[in-house]
């Protein structure tokens, strides 16, 4: 009996809170709980009270009731306001979660049945473990090598699906040193439950000690090796025009395509151009010159190559383009989103008879 009590006492029902966002998200969560509790109690009291008050009485015929406008308006408007508060509050937190600060340190995550492989920009690699300094914003750029996984650190209140074929991102700023769990929270095969690990939030001196040990060149240097090994350097020459575009100052810059479109050479574009070069042809160049690297390079290799291409961009980026911007299009402020939705709805003309 005592043993089973101890067993339940040891289960953490509330995850530790180790970031500023964690505290903010918890506050909203408790607010939702409180609203649900108040509504549940009100409804149950009402059900019991009316069941008793209007029970069938011998000899009394029930009176026909035709509704009450005051009541109906009241119970429509008050919940509407409460729900608007929930929406606004949630949208603000969502907006913050989708927009990593510009100075966030980028770490790359590759999910694979059934492990998490992590690469820091300084070249440090980890498996099912992540070391981060306390107080610094960290942005995770994530790819999957096989199926859909989901990267989750409950203590930091971050979680994001990792879908094969493109990059997903999340960011956090840990505020409390400690040892916290990483989970995969999307069923991804029979050993899904073992796809777990730990994140260690370290004080800056401890982090420096950890980061200083055993690295095999920076991510960009590893990418440069791949660039030569795979023969990329024979066509993408460094300083003169070869058979393929020069990679200098390409990253996060606009690229003109042969079909007349212009795209920004962000992580997603570069990844696609490495794996399926014919998807988008740069203006003035021929299709079918570069071989497909799909199946030849792992997601980790692609990340290294992109880091190398990034390192070749030294000049100031054009206005309106931020270096290292989120791979997904940045989410607009809730106010702007609502405005855009209203404008779009107004522009739709009903189909003519
Ligand atoms: Cu990966 Cu579940």
Boltz pocket constraint, residues with backbone or C-beta under 6 A from the ligand:
constraints:
  - pocket:
      binder: B
      contacts: [[A, 111], [A, 112], [A, 114], [A, 148], [A, 149], [A, 150], [A, 184], [A, 185], [A, 186], [A, 187], [A, 188], [A, 189], [A, 192], [A, 193], [A, 195]]
      max_distance: 6.0
